[in-house]
Amino acid sequence: MSIETVVVSLLIFLARLVDQSLGTMRIIYLFRGRRRLAGALGFFESATWLLAVSQVVTNVDEPIKVVAFAGGFAAGTMLGGTVEKWLALGQGVLRVVAPFESPQSAGALRSAGFAVTVINAEGRDGPVRLAFSVVPRKRKREALEIVSRVNPAAFVTFEDVETLNLALTKGSRVRK
C-alpha cells in the first residue's frame, strides 16, 4: 500500500466525517424550522460527499478506501449527534409527576428561574401533582438535578417542543 493510498484514504474518512456531521445538523435544523440554514448545510454536505465518493468509486479495488468511506460515515454520525447535544438547540417540556403528599419540585425550579405550572391530578395510586416547565435544552441537566434533589422518586419526562407566539403567527387572529 502506497503512502498516497493512505493519505487519500484519510482524506476520504475526513470528508465523510464532515459530510455526515453536516447531514445530521441539517436534519436537526430542518426539524427546528431553520430551512435556509438547513439548505446551506445541505449544499456543503452534498459537495463534500461527492468529493469523497468520487475517490472511492474511481478506486474501488482498494479496500482501505471503502473502509475509510464507511468509517467516516459512522464517525460522522456519532460526531453530528455529539455536536447537536453540545449545541442543545431549542426547548423541551419537563414533566414531573409526584404523589400529592411527596416533596414538590415546583418551588425549587421557580427559585432557579424556571417557569412552572402545577396541576392537581389523579394517578394510578391516588392524587398526584403534575408540574410542567418549558426548559431550554441547555438547562435540561440543571432542571433534572433540582428535581432529583427535591424528590428523587418523582416520575420525570422531557420532550423536545416547538413553542409558538400566536400573536406573531401568520394569519393569527389574536388581538391585544
Secondary structure, 3 states (H helix, E strand, C coil): CCHHHHHHHHHHHHHHHHHHHHHHHHHHHHHCCCHHHHHHHHHHHHHHHHHHHHHHHCCCCCHHHHHHHHHHHHHHHHHHHHHHHHHCCCEEEEEEEEECCCCCCHHHHHHCCCCCEEEEEEECCEEEEEEEEEEEHHHHHHHHHHHHHHCCCCEEEEEEECCCCCCCCCCCCCCC
